Amino acid sequence: MIVNENLSNQFELPRTEFFLIQCKNIELKLIEWYKNKHYSQGDDYSVRITNKGKFEVSYSNDYPMQHGSGKRYILTENDFTEAMAFKN
């Protein structure tokens, strides 16, 4: 990925940096989709990839005794496709 293309300080991002940027974009889309479609009252959301290669979105609450400890949701292929196309 070339950054600042056609400018005097043009440079190319290393492939690992490119992947990190793309992973962060995917993570943000998955969380936004999950908040809209499933649960929007969580205090902390996270995304991980399971051992079987599936994306998992989870949330936790600051006060688990009052609001519950949180939940995990493993996305299906259709969920992932829908989340990537989701526009809020």
C-alpha positions, 0 to 999 in steps of 0.5 A, spaced: 500 500 500 502 506 497 501 512 502 501 519 500 501 517 492 504 522 487 507 527 493 514 528 495 514 524 501 511 518 498 512 511 501 510 504 501 507 501 508 510 494 510 505 488 508 504 487 516 502 495 517 497 494 511 494 488 515 493 491 521 489 497 518 485 492 515 484 488 521 482 494 525 477 496 520 474 489 520 473 490 527 470 496 528 465 494 522 463 488 526 462 491 533 458 497 530 454 491 526 453 487 533 451 494 537 446 495 532 443 488 531 444 485 537 446 489 543 448 496 544 448 497 552 455 494 553 461 497 556 466 494 552 466 490 546 472 486 543 473 482 537 477 475 536 478 470 531 476 463 534 481 457 534 476 454 528 477 461 524 471 464 526 470 471 528 467 472 535 464 479 538 463 479 545 461 485 550 462 486 558 459 490 563 462 495 568 457 492 573 456 485 572 452 484 578 447 489 576 447 488 568 450 481 567 457 479 565 456 480 558 456 475 552 459 472 546 457 471 539 460 467 534 459 470 527 456 465 521 459 466 514 452 470 513 453 474 519 460 476 517 458 478 510 452 482 512 456 486 517 461 488 512 456 491 508 452 494 514 452 502 513 449 505 520 
